[in-house]
Amino acid sequence: MIDEFAKDNLHERLRRDRKALLWKLDGLSEYDARRPLTATGTNLLGLVKHVATVEARYFGEVFDRPSPEPLPRWQDSNGSDLWATEDETRDQIIGFYRRTWEHSDATIKELPHDAPGHVPWWPEPYADTILFAIMVHVLGESIRHAGHADILREGLDGRTGLRAELEKQIDEEARAVYCAKIEQAARSAAPIKAHQFA
């Protein structure tokens, strides 16, 4: 019984984090949704495309239930799942992610938590696994990239939060005071640390 409870709980968290990731695109221009926001090129629409591809592979190929979406062979992965080309629309990528949800949800629903799977891109002896372990892995990937999206979106326009209904009006003055307090603590601690190791 605990196994089904855990499986359902993980599945619900995955559904929540999928929605949170997509929400980070709301209200952004095409440029801001696509442009590189870190030195390594991380961008919001690319995060969505990447997470969709990861989920399609893990809940598809691993359980011999290939995604109905065209995917390049995993051996040919070249990083193109990390950004949107000028020919790919936001709607296409979001649609791909949503269709991937449906396929993944069907895999999760139809297979028992201990259904065997094989991850050919994992080294031995880890390549043979079960659905429950893949759910944990994909949830971890989704959470990690949703966290990246949180920070990227905050850097663009200051918006934060998990869902639109939980978002609060930005109080710029309170935010500036809070950041100043943290900055002061960092500056005050820096000379102490330097002195301790001298």
Buried (B, 14 or more C-beta within 10 A) or exposed (E): EEEEEBBEEBBEBBBBBBEBBBBBBEEBEEEBBBBEBEEEEBBBBBBBBBBBBBBBBBBBBBBEBEBEBEBEEEEEBEEBBBBBEEEBEBEEBBEBBEBBBEBBBEBBEEBEBEBEBEBEEEEEEEEEBBBBBBBBBBBEBBBEBBEBBBBBBEEBEEBBBBEEEEEEEEEEEEEEEEEEEEEEEEEEEEEEEEEEEE
